[in-house]
Amino acid sequence: MKNFYKSLLAIFFAAIVLMPFNDIMAGNKDRSGEAGAGELLINPWARSAGWGGANVSNVRGLEGSYNNIAGVAHTKQTDINFTYTSWLGGSGIKLMAAGIAQRVGEAGVITLAFQSMSFGDIQITTVDQPEGGLGTFSPSLMAITLGYAKAFSNSIYGGLSIKLISESIKNASAQGVAIDAGIQYVTGEQENVHFGISLRNVGPNMKFSGDGYSLSTAIPGKNNLFTMTQRGASFELPTQLNIGAAYDFLFDIGRFTLAGNFVSNAFTKDQFVIGGEFSFRELVVLRAGYTYEDGIWNDITDPAKTNANRGLSAGLTVQVPLNKDKTRFIGIDYTYIPTTSFSSTNMFAVRIDL
């Protein structure tokens, strides 16, 4: 009976969090480009990115801090992850992510994750010197996620996280905050049926400010210069709703999981994701996914083509057990994502599961 009431509490919590935002999840492609902080839609973790984030319903451990915070509740004891991404090969964009998930108590897990995106050195140009020669600047994007997830019963898991967002260039910056929430439901005789839902990037508008918005000018007839400050326009966050399901086919030698996810984006096209993952005794894991959206295979010159990716993704994990029971691992992950007009995106990660 105690677990029953906990399950009701989890469902009530999810309903309270998710229902007020139903109206904003329109998936209106005509609003593309109106939101900012687009880096929040880039999965920084190699394992889940290897099958396109299809695992919203069955993501486990620290990687749940991206697409479904409820998955963090499955952390056994300690989960540590370091991931490096060469984003859109040849563009010079690098993405670094690191984090830890730590069990606290019997059912709760707290997580802290950090991701940073850098673009290298960019030449400073002006109207008078369009070729540069004035030095360089280095834009940076950063997000810190602090979350808590809990197992409310043997079937229901829920979580909530808060993200601190920072974007900066040489003379202007913006800060913001966003909230993620999610639930997972596990059922079946072998607990091999999974359902999940998550709402991401809900928060107030962000706005840039700084010296870059100031201009020294002279008033006609006056000798003194005056500083004029312009007001920048605010922008919304890229809110996203995920609804997913997965089924585990269990064998003597391992597992094959088929998963799907519907992604409703408030400011870009909606997406449909399907993926599969085969695990050989949890020592070698292969995964692949396909993400479809309208115009994904169009030519790059077609205005309907709004995504640099082709929709495909694939990944590999090799793990070494750290104990005889094979409950603790150290693993290496690799993910490959082909793109249009760029070289591929490559992700490398080291994960320690204690």
Secondary structure, 3 states (H helix, E strand, C coil): CHHHHHHHHHHHHHHHHHHHHHHHCCCCHHHCCCECCHHHHCCCCHHHHCCCCHHHHCCCHHHHHHHCHHHHHHCCCEEEEEEEEEECCCCCEEEEEEEEEEEECCCEEEEEEEEEEECCCEECCCCCCCCCCCCEECCEEEEEEEEEEEECCCCEEEEEEEEEEEEECCCCEEEEEEEEEEEEEEECCCCCEEEEEEEEEECCCEECECHHHEEEEECCCCCCEEEEECCCCEEECCCEEEEEEEEEEECCCEEEEEEEEEEEECCCCCEEEEEEEEEECCCEEEEEEEEECCCCCCCCCCCCCCCCECCEEEEEEEEEECCCCCCCEEEEEEEEECECCCCCEEEEEEEEEC
